[in-house]
Each structure stands twice: as structure tokens, then as C-alpha cells.
């Protein structure tokens, strides 16, 4: 189970997909587990651990409310930490109690994957975090 892994939010999804799909297997033995160059999502695992996920930046910006911000400025997120948790709602509330700032409340996201539930928040320094269960 990949408890915590990086997710790159990219504007040139197909180009980034092709890059990582070529280099990750050769560098660290990671294999593509989900997705394709058409996007908006792809992930690579090494063994049973998730090592990298790509997600289309515009798709995430729409969820986090940053869709109206210019894509070529630092105002739109370029990375986020993703953590698989047992209970998204409880994890979201825990983070808020300890200084996290809500971005998007817990929601089912069947368009992203069967049984997937997510919540998005920012840590005290503004870094984007996704809590997920599936």
C-alpha cells in the first residue's frame, strides 16, 4: 500500500507521461500501473509501492478552485502530497483541527476511479495535500 507518494500536477501531460514512462522503468524498475498518454492520470509503482503519479494540472485546478488562475504562474499548484487513509472524513477533520486549511471537502470521485473518495487541504505553509481512500 502506498501510504504517501508525490503527485506532479503537469500542464504538458502527454509529454510528461512519455518522459516518465521511458525513464522510470530503466532508472528504478517502476512499472506503469494506471493511465495512458491521453491523461488525465497515470501512476507508476515499484513493486507494491507507488512511486509517482501524474495528474493534469487544469483538472486539479478545477477541483481546488485555482482554475481561473494563470497556468504559467506559481499560483497554480505544481505538486501535491497524496496520502491514502482509512477514513477521508476523519482525516480531513483531524488536519483542520491542527492547522490545515480546507480546499475541497470530502467527496466521492467515481470519475477518477471506482470507490475513490478524496478531500483536499493545505498545510500551514500552503502545500496542497490530498487524502484519499478506495
C-alpha positions in Angstrom: 0.0 0.0 0.0 1.4 3.4 -1.0 0.8 5.4 2.2 2.3 8.7 0.9 3.5 9.5 -2.6 4.3 12.5 -4.8 1.8 13.6 -7.5 3.1 16.0 -10.1 0.5 18.4 -11.5 1.5 18.9 -15.1 0.4 21.1 -17.9 2.0 19.1 -20.7 0.6 15.7 -19.7 1.4 13.7 -22.8 5.0 14.9 -22.9 5.5 14.2 -19.2 3.8 10.8 -19.5 6.1 9.8 -22.3 9.2 11.0 -20.4 8.4 9.2 -17.1 7.2 6.1 -18.9 10.6 5.8 -20.6 12.8 6.7 -17.7 11.2 5.2 -14.6 11.4 1.6 -15.7 15.1 2.0 -16.5 16.0 4.1 -13.5 14.2 2.3 -10.7 12.3 -0.6 -12.2 8.9 1.1 -11.8 6.1 -0.1 -14.0 3.1 1.8 -15.3 0.0 0.7 -13.3 -2.7 3.0 -14.5 -3.2 5.6 -17.2 -2.1 6.5 -20.7 -0.6 9.5 -22.6 -4.1 10.8 -23.1 -4.4 11.5 -19.4 -5.6 13.0 -17.2 -4.0 10.5 -14.7 -1.1 8.0 -14.7 0.8 6.2 -12.0 3.9 4.1 -11.7 4.8 1.6 -8.9 8.0 -0.2 -7.9 6.9 -3.5 -6.5 3.8 -2.8 -4.4 4.7 0.9 -3.6 3.5 3.9 -5.6 6.5 6.0 -6.7 5.0 8.7 -8.9 1.6 9.9 -10.1 1.0 12.4 -12.9 -2.3 14.4 -13.0 -3.4 17.1 -15.4 -2.9 20.5 -13.7 -6.0 22.0 -15.2 -8.1 19.1 -13.9 -6.8 19.6 -10.3 -7.1 23.4 -10.6 -10.8 22.9 -11.3 -11.2 20.9 -8.1 -9.2 23.2 -5.9 -10.7 26.4 -7.2 -7.5 27.6 -8.9 -8.9 27.1 -12.4 -9.2 30.8 -13.0 -5.6 31.5 -12.1 -3.0 31.7 -14.9 -1.4 28.3 -15.6 2.0 29.8 -16.3 2.4 31.4 -12.8 3.3 29.8 -9.5 -0.3 30.5 -8.4 -1.4 27.1 -9.7 0.0 24.1 -7.8 2.7 22.0 -9.5 2.9 19.2 -6.9 0.9 17.7 -4.0 1.3 15.1 -1.4 -1.2 12.3 -1.6 -2.0 10.1 1.4 -4.1 7.0 1.4 -6.1 6.9 4.7 -8.7 4.7 6.2 -11.3 7.4 6.6 -11.1 10.6 4.5 -13.7 12.5 6.5 -12.0 11.8 9.8 -8.5 12.6 8.4 -9.8 15.8 6.9 -11.2 16.9 10.3 -8.0 15.9 12.0 -5.9 18.1 9.6 -8.2 21.0 10.0 -8.0 20.8 13.8 -4.2 21.0 13.6 -3.9 24.0 11.3 -4.8 22.7 7.9 -6.9 24.9 5.6 -9.8 23.3 3.7 -9.6 23.4 -0.1 -12.3 20.9 -1.2 -14.3 18.9 1.3 -14.5 15.1 1.3 -16.3 13.9 -1.9 -16.8 10.7 -3.8 -14.9 10.8 -7.2 -16.1 7.9 -9.3 -14.9 9.8 -12.4 -11.3 9.3 -11.0 -11.7 5.7 -10.0 -14.1 3.1 -8.7 -14.8 3.7 -5.0 -12.4 6.7 -4.7 -13.1 9.3 -2.1 -10.9 12.4 -1.7 -10.5 15.6 0.3 -8.1 18.5 -0.4 -6.4 20.8 2.0 -3.3 22.9 2.5 -0.8 22.6 5.3 0.1 25.7 7.3 2.7 26.7 4.6 0.2 26.3 1.7 1.3 23.0 0.3 -1.5 21.0 -1.3 -2.5 17.7 0.2 -5.0 15.1 -1.0 -6.4 12.5 1.4 -7.9 9.5 -0.4 -9.5 6.2 0.2 -10.6 3.5 -2.3 
